[in-house]
Amino acid sequence: MTDTHAANRREDLRLITGRGRYSADWNPPGALHACFLRADRAHAEIVSLNVKPALAQRGVAGVFTGADAIAAGYTRFPSFANYTGRNGQPMLKPDRPVLATDKVRFVGEPVAMVVAGSALVAQDALDAIEIEYRDLPAVVTVEDALAKSAPQLHADVPGNLVLDMETGDAAAVDQAFAKAAHVSRLKVATSRVAPNPMEPRACVVSYDAAADAYDIYVCSQGIVMMRKQFATLTGIAEEKLRFHLHDIGGSFGQRSAVYPEYAAQMLAARKLGRPVKWVSSRSEGFMSDSHGRGLEITGELALDRDAKFLAARYHFDVDMGAHLTPTGPASHVRNPTTLMTGVYRIPALHGNFRVVLTNTVPIAAYRGAGRPDIAYAVERLVDHAADELGIDRAEIRRRNFIAPDAFPYKTPTGAVYERAEFAAVMDQALKAANWAGFEQRRADASRQGRIRGIGLSTIIEATGAGMFPKDQVAIEVEADGKFTVYATSLSQGQGHATTFAHVVAQALGVPDEEVELRESVHGKDLTGNHTGGSRSMAGAGSVCRLAADKLIEQAKPLAAEALELEPSQIDFGDGAFRQRGGDKVILLQELARNLAGRKPHPMNVMAEATVGSTWPNGCHVAEVEIDPDTGVSRVASYVAVDDSGVVINHAIVEGQVHGGVVQGVGQIFGEQVMYDRASGQLLTGSFMDYTMPRAGILHGMHVGDHPVPSKLNCLGAKGVGESGCTASLSALANAMTDALRPLGIAELEMPFTPSKVWHAIRNAQAK
Ligand code: MCN
């Protein structure tokens, strides 16, 4: 097993001293620049489109439209999810154009692309494009999209409903509800949010006519997935697509997909014979990068006389935006289904999904990808039930946790949880948060004119099982005896260069600096998953360990030969092969250097494994304080205790939890993409009107861990990348509800903006 450490991240010095290499940093000689004409309205037919005046502008090299994309056969936008709805009806997958042809379906949808010598010239030329629209009514909510009179977004999606699906056992749930002593019901909604990674989206494409191949520099989460999606969309063979993936300034799930702009750039690079570069502006990002969350969930919980859970049913209204993305359906349908029971033993479950298209930016995975949403619904409902029954919120959870001896635990919707210790995790968190001493703090705050509340959430996640059936990792031995590790994952800030290298270095018994990680490198014939679903450590990370072990096995006969012994006479340890009972020794790196003349190096290895989901879980406790005069809330303290299995690097894991929690804080207190319901216009198109969290909103966070090693991979690691997001929404909302309930304010919905909170307090006081 790998030991734990808290080494600083090896990549940080390079990144914070400006030596990162982001997509926009690529400037191939002779590059042209692209700009996109985007729909300025939510729903309209394109009556006419005349790009000639733009083409005539000085400096413009080309203008491309949807017709060019269709002519090139770029028509199969990937959508990997296949769900079956009621009566065997498969999920509908309407076509998504690269550039809109007959219709625009959301504000920001690309309609044409101008390519010019500079981005400014291209931008100016957009104004010369003549386009005539016939406006159609727009729908930006699920309710409006499902209304009988609603406009149809896609001719082949009747009623804008792509999937009407149920899961679980409706009859068993009905029976349980019929005999329940108490039923609690709560409707919640997670706001639609804009992920807003620090680096705006960017892509550079050049076409190599001699090889009929494309070089693509793009922000992404991993090469294999990206290559497959580009190939699916364009029909171009995967081996003709050469990806150059380097640093990314964050992603949060948003960069796992191919986007229309990239395909349009490929068209242009080929036709014009010059590289084509596009860098999104932040405003463009708000209206064209996928959004996240946006689920409305109504939950009902049936309880017996002892407040034990008998059954639960959930109704999900899922807004997918104007088109399906590759990750949207899995995020919003599969993940909530998997986790509908949360950390509780609930004998019967039923879920009902309506998955709907609206005139808004397409929705995709966003850190947590449906897990924060279902945890939010479950955990708020459990708190609601506790309140209705007058039971302590920790106590109702304790009575219903899946017991430690019940694992592996098969949930009513078919997921199989690995071992966890929910009660022990919660106890640790409650202790760290001084839950028992809260009423005193509430009273102290009240004396100072402030309203204080505390909330908890106890959650579980299923990390990504993997789009590709196996993860491969290669280790190549360099002439100087150093080791280069290749994987198909791609760090967007998670610190793989530190942790993966550490895993290998530890196994090989060499200092971490002797091992370098290179991810998603073109030309390495590896298959495996991208970085997403918090699966990289358990997936590629654990295969790093297998590869290192394999390298030692492979090197053993070579070491024996060098020592003039039989392999059975030597052992490996602390970076060297040693004669058993003798004094002959050869260092692994010395052996590596001695054999450097052989090509390929005889110690090079490739290892692979099939790694499914792991089941991280945790308990977060948030304490909030509200200023009733302004409605401004602050997080007075925050405790996160997570079971991430064996932790490889504590500093990184703590950073991951911090980052995720702050995203939750952002969403709970301000972040929300808003559209005008009548016109479908995007109202939050910049940081002027979209509230990102500021550093001061969260003080003094305590991160603890309660590791229950996973048996599902050789490191014992579970994921952690999304834990902060998954647990924080409900912990914070429950804390706000706890603060406001004594005033007679029952349930508010996120975001808890100062104005919403202030008005609620004023209305309550007026009563
Ligand atoms: N780790 C560890 N011990 C464990 C588990 C993980 O030391 N038991 C370390 C890993 O080695 C890795 C990091 O923690 O360096 C996260 O590992 P893991 O949970 O396996 O998650 P991934 O590396 O697969 O990252 C994906 C996850 C997701 S899905 C999103 S979205 C996300 C996130 O991570 N986006 C991020 N964290 C992010 N962090 C930053 N800075 N930027 C993003 O865009």
Residues whose N, C-alpha, C, O or C-beta is under 5 A from the ligand:
A	BS01	MCN	G250 S251 F252 G253 R367 Q492 G493 Q494 G495 H496 T499 T531 G532 G533 S534 R535 S536 M537 A538 S644 G645 V646 V647 I648 N649 I652 V653 A717 K718 G719 V720 G721 E722
